Amino acid sequence: MTGPGKPTVAAPTWSTQSGFGIRFEWGVQGALAVAPGAAAVVVVDVLSFTTTLSVAIDAGIEVFPYRLRDVSAAAFAASRGAVLAVGRREAGAIGVSLSPVSVRRAAEPGGPLAATSKLILPSPNGAAICRQLGEAGALVLGASMRNASAVARWVTAGVRGPVAVVAAGERWPGDSLRPAVEDMWGAGAVIDALVTAGGGPLSPEAGVARAAYRSIGRSAASAFQAALAACASGRELIEDGYGEEIAVAAQVDVSRRVPVLTGESFRVG
């Protein structure tokens, strides 16, 4: 599907990576290409949607992915009795945004998420992909560095069939896809864990993502965090004053909880 009420557009056969047990693609269009032939789709958006999703799920919060932070998002939040995440600058020191730091703080006793435990989390990348895949009927999971191995174990134990791993990427000015290395590392971490659990064979695309992760992901934790800080997306966060988020995104396999999109929201699988 290309959106609610829009017709399904079949992907070219060469784009589906058919014949491989583990597949890898980028962004919305890549997700729509590989999802129809996959038993499950794992979406990775390290900075920051799926990292924030993991933090929220660990805190017992139900997360509703949403495409845009607009009037419709506010109405949707009101209809679900949920907190709507706003922009980082708008959230300030006490509000809830796409930042995992803000969600962790808001989930503490007395925080805005402590009462409702429901969060509308808009993102033009990870959340938009998850919502669109969910509307198309795919089994969708959210993965980051924090829970990559847990997601791979869940898939291996409960899913029979090919698995597609999708790196969300970022956006260039003008809204074209910007492949983001942190999402390739995160996707590669999931793929590496799937292979360790006996999954495969890998498509060439999945093999490249795995190799990218193995080139950096098995280094010391401090080195991996430094790499996240040095990549383009990390530098963007630092220049905007949100560098503290990188330490959370750099945590590897600290969570065993697996966010699974059930209906319109993510819950623990």
N, C-alpha and C positions, 0 to 999 in steps of 0.2 A: 504493500500500500504506500501511496505517497502522502497520505493524510486522511482524516475522517471524510468519508463520502467520496473519496477519489478512487478511480479504478486501479487495479493491480497492474503493474507494468512488469512483464517477464524480463528477467535479466538475460543477457546473451549467454549461451551455453558455455562459452569459453571462460566466463567470469565466475562461475559458481564453485570452482575448485573441486568438482565432483571426482569421486574415486579416492579421496583422501579423508582419513578419519579425523584429522585436526587441521583446521583451516584458519586463515588470518586475513583480515581486511581492515580498511580505514573508513571512518566516517559513516554518514547516513547511507550514501549510495553503495558503499562497500558492504555495509550490514544487510541492506536489502538484496544484494546480489547473492550472498552466501547463506543467508538465513533460511530460505525455503527448503534447502536440502539438508539442514542441520537439525539434530534432535534437541540441541540447546545452543544458546548464544550467550557468550560471556562478554560483557561490555566493560572496557577499562578506560577510565578518565582520571589519571593520577592527580593532576592539578586542575580541578579539585573534586569533581562530582563524586566519583566512586570512593575516594578517600573519606570525604565527608559522610557519604552514605554508610560506610563501614563504622565510623565513629558513632553515628546516630543509631544504627542497629545494635551496636554494643551497649548503648545506653537504654535500649528498650523502646526506641522511637520508631513508629511506623512512618515510612517516607513515601511521599507521592511525587514521582518525577513529573516535571512540567516543562514545556518548551520555552516559554517566555515569561518574564516577570512583567505582566501588564494588567489591565483592568480585569480581564478574564481570569487571571491567576488569583487576584484578590477575591473575586466572586466564588471561585472554586474553593479557596481556603475557607471562606465563611460557610459554605455549604457543607464542608466536612468537619467544621469545628477545629480547624488546624491553624498552626502558625505558618505564615508565609515568609520564607527567607527573602530578604531584600538585598540590595547592593552593599558591598563591603563598607563604602563610605557612609551610606545611609544608616547602616546598622550601628556604626560607632563602636563604643566599648561595651555596650550592654545588649545590643540587638542580635538577631540571628541572620546570618548570611550564608553564602556558599562556602565560607571558611570552616574547616573542621574545628578550629580553635573556638569559634563562636558557638558552634553546636555543642561542643563539650561543656562549655561554660553555661549555656542556656539550659542544659539538662540537669544541672545541679539543683539541689533543693532551693526553692524560691525563684528559680529561673523561669523564663517564659515557656519552656518546653516541659517543665516538671508537671504542670497541671494537665496538659492535653495529650502529650506523648504522640502528637501527630504533626508532621512537618511537610509543607509543600516546598519542594526544592527545585526551582527553575534553573535550567542550564541549557544554553544553545547547542551544547555538544553532547556530553554523556546523557543528561536527562532526556534531551530531545530524541536521541537514538533509542533509548530504553522505551520511552513512551510509544514511539512509532512501531517498534518491533512488537511490543505488547499488544497494540491495536491490530497488528497483523496476525496475532495468534501464536507467536513464538514463545518458547520457554526462555526467559531472560534472567540472567544472574549478573550481579555487579561485583567486580573484582578490582582490587588495588594491590599495592605492595603489602598492605597490612594483612590481607586474607587470601593471597593467591593460592597457597597450598591447600587451605581449607576448601576453597571453591573447587579446585581440581579434584580433591578427594570426594566431595559431594557429587560432582559430575560422574566420576568413575564408578561410584557405588550405585547411583540412581538413574543413570541415563544410558540408553542403548541406542547407539547410532553416532553419526559424525557430530563433532563439536566445532563451532565457529567462534573464534576469539576476535573481537573488534576493538581496535584502538580508536578512541573517539577523535583525537586530534584537536587542534584549535582552529581559529578563524583568522585569516588575513583581513586587513581593511578591504571592504568590498565583498566580504562574506564568503570568499573561497576557502577551501580546506587548507589548513597549514599542518602537515604531518608533524607531530610533536614527539621528540625522542623519548620523553618520560613515559608516554603511553605505549611506545614500542617496548620499552623495558618492562613495563607492567604486564603487557600482553605476553611477552616472552617468558616472564616468571610463571604465568599460568600455564603456558604451553610446556615449559620445562617440567613443571610438576605433573602435568598430564602424561608426559612421556615416562617419567619416573614411575607413575602408577600403571604403566603398561599400555597407554593410549598410542594411537598412530594408525597408519603412517602419516607423516607430516607432508603438507603441501610445501612447495618451494618457498612460498610466502611465509608460512608458519616457521619453516626452518630458519629463515633470515631473522625473524623476530626472536626466536629462541637464542640464536647466536649473539644477537645484540645484547640480550639480557645476560648471557653467560660471560660476555666480555667485561661487564661492570658489576652485575648483581651479586657475584660471589666474592667481591672485594670486601675489605673491612667496612663496617657500618658507617664510619666517619667518611670514608672515601666515596661511598655511594651517596651520602647526603651532600657531599661537596659537589658531586656530579649533577645532582638535581638542582643545586643552587646555581651551577654554572651554565646549565642549558637555557635556551631562550625563554621558556616559560617560567623557570625559576628566577631568572634575571628580571622578568617583567614583574613578578610578585615582589621581589626585593625593592625594585625602583618605585613601586607603588606603596611601599611601606608595610607589606604583609609577609615578610620573609620568615616570620615565626611558623607559618604553615608548613614550610618545607620539612621541618623536623618530624612532623606528624606523617607527612606523605612518605618519608624515607623509612619509616618503621616497617620491617620485613617480618611477615608471619606472626604478628603479635595477637591476631584475632582468629578465633575458630568459628566465628559466626558467618553464615552465608546468606547474603541478601537475595531473595528470590522474588521476582515480580509476580504477585498474586492478584489478578484483577488489575486494579489501577494503582496499587501500592506495593512497595517492597516490605517484606517481613522476613523473619528468620526461617530459613528453609529446613 
